[in-house]
């Protein structure tokens, strides 16, 4: 036992379990003898951490199973008041669960900021995470320093959101499975001699189909690896002629217009397949526009992107900027995702406000989308994520000098490349589609998407003939 100026330290062992009360051992169990510490003892909502403040210092205590044990030294410096933590208020938990179940009282404004409508119907409270701790603007949290019902509602919402997010996984097709009936009973049936290599042909014993393992690339002189490599190079910024030179080094002699035909063919195939999947985007969307040259004329590309996942939702090309009706962009975004956002961030362009009034705004406060137009380069509300997407488009567009037509497949291909193929360092190296619940597996994502899209487009042709064989 040590101390200065009459101060000495006493060792205690505290144990806490959610099903039992707080107990003290090591001295007289009377709580009056434990009043030497400050009154700030906090137990986190998930029962994972206990924090005790002792004369300005903080101790972070670990856990073991469902029992919380820690040893501490408390300075005995007089007759201080010690307030012990109360048990979790079940009333606040139940009221928070009721707010969450209502489904219309919580609005997401950002990654860690929410608005919860007041139960009295007058205004709303802001719940935000500061220093990894939830903070609420309601009087219950401010003056009582407790975990209020609004914070409970937000935590229930976040847990449900993680639980219901189901991933759509696009797997590479196995070379030992029939692409028509998924049977593994295959027989080798000779080789098909291509200009740039041989392809093994198979016959399926179950459905009788004869095929080569070149699904999605039938009738192509070049092999699938060369075609997908050309698309990867093209959408990362190389010109058609540079791609042609690369293929020549691989022993593949093609004209640069052939590369463009590959792009046009497979972008259309992938677009039709991927548009059937609804991305699980957040409730905050961003929209912006940038000018592009089409046949030397100035046009504007309007785009909509999800804030959390960086998923490029929709796009359209307009002749003008100020007089363009952005309702079609908003309608495409709603159709693509099956929802509308709670928060929309744009610049001050009048077209966005007019489209917001007609598509996203309602008379009911709980269903209306909040529109933020006053954005800055720095500060709480900015559109920097959208500007990064604009820079990505600009990097690709400047290599081409200009686009050749408004309905070019290049813009759609850039959207597919951004969402499903290109890792984004802003989201820890994931693709936007992975965070939106659509995962593309395989080393060559281009080939995975193309083969699955081609198999789906071929299935209806054989449904009638093979309906009894269980063709998917």
Secondary structure, DSSP 8 states (H G I E B T S, - for coil): ---STT-EEEEEEEEE-TTS--EEESS---GGGGTTS-S-EEE-TTS--EEEEETTEEEEE--BTTBEEEEEEEEE-SS----------HHHHHHHHHHHHHSSSEEEEETTEEEEE-TTSS-EEEEEEETTEEEE-SHHHHHH-S--HHHHHHHHHHHHHHHH---EEE----TTS-TTT----EEEEEEEEETTEEEEEEEETTT--EEES-TT-TT-SS-HHHHHHHHHHHHTT--HHHHHHHHHHTT----HHHHHHHHHHHHHHHHHHHTTS-----SEEEEEEEEEEETTEEEEEEEEEETTT--EEEEEEES-STT--THHHHHHHHHHHTS--SEEE--S-HHHHHHHHHHT--SSTTT--EEE----SSSSS--HHHHHHHHHHHHHHTTSSSBS-TT-HHHHHHHHIIIIIS-BGGGTTB-HHHHTTEEE-SS-HHHHHHHHHHHHHHHHHHHTTTGGGT--
